Amino acid sequence: MNTNMAINITDKLAATQQPVQDLIRKRWSPRASSSDGIATEDLQTILEAASWAASANNEQPWRYFYGKNGQSGFDTIFRTLMPGNQPWAKNAAVLLVSVARNTFAANGKPNPFAQHDVGMANAQLLLQAAALNIYGHAMGGFDKETLRQVLHLPEEQEPVCVIALGYKAPAEILEEPYLSRELAPRTRKPLTEISCEVTH
Ligand SMILES: Cc1cc2nc3c(=O)[nH]c(=O)nc-3n(C[C@H](O)[C@H](O)[C@H](O)COP(=O)(O)O)c2cc1C
């Protein structure tokens, strides 16, 4: 059971220009994690949310592998993280590896949407976690080949990112440069830069 119920993840609420859903505003990627474990049923809920993402041909190319802090599986995944991620990710309750199956099961042909669809699932996973007051921090900084080997992945499966999951802890548990990053405001490009209406 989370003993940190007083701490929620609204402390870096996105300052949006439009009235987007609260959960989207709440989600962010902290690095300070408490030592509280995540209940099995909450982890299952988070994974189920991922499983309901849309995917090309309903292929559902996502696979998830996870290790709980204090167990050997956590260390197996942790050792593949880049040095810049290890100092803070060591406190995560769970390290979760998202993996893409890059071929269609029915005919073995390449699935060009596999990584996209794993991203879709990961987005849902992170929002469901936020709803449970659990935060996730995705990492691309890991040794992909080593992770592939230690997870015994077949050739058609590829690690996409590792997600550190946990309940939030005060930023002050972090050392620099992570403390400053934790306290920095969240920013986004303006809509005028990322979107335009096609008028021709
Ligand atoms: C695919 C992916 C890879 C990322 N890799 C790392 C990483 O290796 N280390 C890290 O500290 N953050 C990593 N991040 C987190 C981003 O830096 C973060 O999501 C971004 O700065 C936006 O911040 P926010 O999630 O708090 O809104 C990654 C995020 C994604 C989606």
PDBQT file of the ligand as one rigid body, heavy atoms in Angstrom, charges set to zero:
ROOT
HETATM    1  C1  LIG A 301      11.342   7.387 -25.800  1.00  0.00    +0.000 C 
HETATM    2  C2  LIG A 301      11.788   8.252 -24.653  1.00  0.00    +0.000 A 
HETATM    3  C3  LIG A 301      13.098   8.162 -24.220  1.00  0.00    +0.000 A 
HETATM    4  C4  LIG A 301      13.515   8.926 -23.117  1.00  0.00    +0.000 A 
HETATM    5  N1  LIG A 301      14.782   8.732 -22.636  1.00  0.00    +0.000 NA
HETATM    6  C5  LIG A 301      15.143   9.317 -21.467  1.00  0.00    +0.000 A 
HETATM    7  C6  LIG A 301      16.369   8.967 -20.840  1.00  0.00    +0.000 A 
HETATM    8  O1  LIG A 301      17.134   8.102 -21.298  1.00  0.00    +0.000 OA
HETATM    9  N2  LIG A 301      16.682   9.604 -19.677  1.00  0.00    +0.000 N 
HETATM   10  C7  LIG A 301      15.856  10.532 -19.115  1.00  0.00    +0.000 A 
HETATM   11  O2  LIG A 301      16.201  11.049 -18.044  1.00  0.00    +0.000 OA
HETATM   12  N3  LIG A 301      14.662  10.851 -19.665  1.00  0.00    +0.000 NA
HETATM   13  C8  LIG A 301      14.282  10.260 -20.832  1.00  0.00    +0.000 A 
HETATM   14  N4  LIG A 301      13.049  10.538 -21.384  1.00  0.00    +0.000 N 
HETATM   15  C9  LIG A 301      12.139  11.493 -20.712  1.00  0.00    +0.000 C 
HETATM   16  C10 LIG A 301      11.987  12.792 -21.480  1.00  0.00    +0.000 C 
HETATM   17  O3  LIG A 301      13.151  13.550 -21.352  1.00  0.00    +0.000 OA
HETATM   18  C11 LIG A 301      10.742  13.542 -20.984  1.00  0.00    +0.000 C 
HETATM   19  O4  LIG A 301       9.597  12.793 -21.267  1.00  0.00    +0.000 OA
HETATM   20  C12 LIG A 301      10.615  14.923 -21.637  1.00  0.00    +0.000 C 
HETATM   21  O5  LIG A 301      11.658  15.754 -21.207  1.00  0.00    +0.000 OA
HETATM   22  C13 LIG A 301       9.293  15.589 -21.348  1.00  0.00    +0.000 C 
HETATM   23  O6  LIG A 301       9.092  15.713 -19.971  1.00  0.00    +0.000 OA
HETATM   24  P1  LIG A 301       7.743  15.225 -19.278  1.00  0.00    +0.000 P 
HETATM   25  O7  LIG A 301       7.588  13.742 -19.609  1.00  0.00    +0.000 OA
HETATM   26  O8  LIG A 301       7.970  15.435 -17.801  1.00  0.00    +0.000 OA
HETATM   27  O9  LIG A 301       6.610  16.016 -19.817  1.00  0.00    +0.000 OA
HETATM   28  C14 LIG A 301      12.613   9.815 -22.481  1.00  0.00    +0.000 A 
HETATM   29  C15 LIG A 301      11.294   9.899 -22.941  1.00  0.00    +0.000 A 
HETATM   30  C16 LIG A 301      10.876   9.126 -24.000  1.00  0.00    +0.000 A 
HETATM   31  C17 LIG A 301       9.437   9.201 -24.446  1.00  0.00    +0.000 C 
ENDROOT
TORSDOF 0
